Amino acid sequence: MKKSSARARSKGQISWAAVGRRIREIRGFDMTQAEFSRRIGVTQGYLSLLERGEVEGGAAVLLAISRAFGKSVDWLLTGEGRK
């Protein structure tokens, strides 16, 4: 773990770039952004911004990802817990 990630987590902050990487990991190479975004009810452009960490994912979006792909919201936000 990078020092900056540990520091951010210890202060209760979320690294949205790391959240974006985890979302990209879930999507994998078999699914396009358009397919993934349709499954969670957002636009492909918004998903692109999420994956790059340029916007904060709202609770509804994170919950939709969690439910659609069987990942915990905790794991999405922190990288810890049930993947």
C-alpha positions, 0 to 999 in steps of 0.5 A: 500500500502506498503511503498516501493511500494509508494516510488518506484512509487513516484520515477517513478520506476516500481515494477516488482514483483507487475506487476508479481502479477497482471499478475498472478491475470489476469491469475487466476486459470482457465488458465495455464501458457502455455495457457496464454503465447500462447495467448500473444505470449511468452514462458511459461518460460518467463511468469513464469519469468514475474510472479515472477518479475525476468524480466521486461515486454517489451512494446509489451508483456504488450500491448499484455496482455492489448489487450488480457485480456482487462486490461490497461497497466497503471493498469498492471504497477502501479495497478492504473487506469482502471483494 
